[in-house]
Amino acid sequence: MIADLKKKLAICSGGLTILTVIVFYLGFKSLFMPLSLGLLLGVSIGYLHFWDLALTMERAVHKNPGHAQTYAIRKYFIRYIITGIVLYVAVVTPHLHVIGTVIGIMFIKLSVLVTNLFNDKEFYKSIFKRREV
């Protein structure tokens, strides 16, 4: 089940990345390469964070509650430190654009929302079903 979710999210974020690279090319030709490289870095880091979060949760359920909480919090802070380092590198490196990096990091979150938003068709049918009062 988690492997299927990882695959869906990789496909969704890959599609969003390709679409965004095309938009960058058409709209920002002078900044195309820095934006695209920043986007690829951000998507890679975002997906690695999601993968690490999945591993963290799989491992935490096998620990007792105190150790699981400590382990999850420690991994949470490590992911945020890595995100900070990546953003710092994007700011100081002239070949990367920080906006592209931020967009890329957020793509995995957007992919989670999109895949879950269109997951339950019965929910949408109940919204549009007419109700008599």
C-alpha positions in Angstrom: 0.0 0.0 0.0 2.8 2.5 0.9 4.7 1.4 -2.2 1.6 2.2 -4.4 1.3 5.6 -2.7 5.0 6.4 -3.3 4.6 5.4 -7.0 1.5 7.6 -7.4 3.2 10.5 -5.8 6.3 10.1 -7.9 4.2 10.0 -11.0 2.1 13.0 -10.0 5.1 15.1 -8.9 7.0 14.1 -12.0 4.1 15.3 -14.2 3.9 18.6 -12.2 7.6 19.0 -12.6 7.5 18.6 -16.4 4.6 21.0 -16.7 6.4 23.6 -14.6 9.6 23.2 -16.6 7.6 23.9 -19.7 6.0 27.0 -18.0 9.4 28.2 -16.9 10.7 27.8 -20.5 7.8 29.7 -22.0 7.6 32.4 -19.4 11.0 32.9 -18.0 13.6 32.2 -20.7 16.3 34.3 -19.0 15.9 32.4 -15.8 15.0 29.0 -17.3 18.1 27.0 -16.2 18.4 28.3 -12.6 14.6 27.9 -12.0 14.6 24.4 -13.6 17.7 23.3 -11.6 16.2 24.7 -8.4 12.9 22.9 -9.2 14.7 19.6 -9.8 16.6 19.9 -6.6 13.5 20.9 -4.6 11.4 18.0 -6.1 14.2 15.5 -5.3 14.5 16.8 -1.7 10.8 16.8 -1.2 10.4 13.2 -2.4 13.3 12.1 -0.3 11.7 13.8 2.7 8.4 11.9 2.0 10.3 8.7 1.6 12.1 9.3 4.9 8.8 10.1 6.6 7.3 6.8 5.4 10.3 4.9 6.7 10.1 6.8 10.0 6.5 5.9 10.5 7.0 2.3 9.6 9.8 2.0 12.1 8.1 4.0 14.8 5.1 1.7 15.0 7.4 -1.1 16.1 8.8 0.9 19.1 7.2 1.6 22.4 5.3 4.9 22.6 8.0 7.0 24.3 10.8 5.8 22.0 8.6 6.2 19.0 7.7 9.8 19.8 11.4 10.7 20.4 12.4 8.9 17.2 9.8 10.7 15.1 10.6 14.1 16.6 14.3 13.6 16.0 13.7 12.6 12.3 11.3 15.6 11.9 14.0 18.0 13.0 16.6 16.4 10.8 14.3 16.8 7.8 13.9 20.5 8.6 17.6 21.0 9.0 18.2 19.4 5.6 15.5 21.6 4.1 17.2 24.7 5.6 20.6 23.6 4.2 19.1 23.0 0.7 17.4 26.4 0.8 20.7 28.1 1.9 22.6 26.4 -0.9 19.9 27.6 -3.4 20.3 31.1 -2.1 24.1 31.3 -2.3 24.5 29.3 -5.5 24.1 31.4 -8.7 23.1 28.3 -10.8 20.1 27.6 -8.6 17.0 29.8 -8.1 15.5 29.7 -4.6 11.9 30.1 -5.9 12.3 27.1 -8.1 13.6 25.1 -5.1 10.7 26.2 -2.9 8.2 25.3 -5.6 9.9 21.9 -6.0 9.9 21.1 -2.3 6.1 21.9 -2.1 5.3 19.7 -5.1 5.2 16.5 -3.0 2.7 18.2 -0.7 0.6 19.3 -3.7 0.9 15.7 -5.1 -0.5 14.3 -1.8 -3.4 16.7 -1.9 -4.2 16.0 -5.6 -4.0 12.2 -5.2 -6.2 12.3 -2.1 -8.6 14.9 -3.5 -9.6 12.7 -6.5 -9.4 9.4 -4.6 -13.0 9.1 -3.4 -15.5 9.5 -6.2 -18.4 8.6 -3.9 -17.7 11.7 -1.9 -18.1 14.0 -4.9 -21.3 12.1 -6.0 -22.8 12.8 -2.5 -21.9 16.5 -2.8 -23.8 16.9 -6.1 -26.7 14.6 -5.1 -29.9 16.5 -4.8 -31.4 16.5 -1.3 -35.0 17.1 -0.6 -35.9 18.9 2.6 
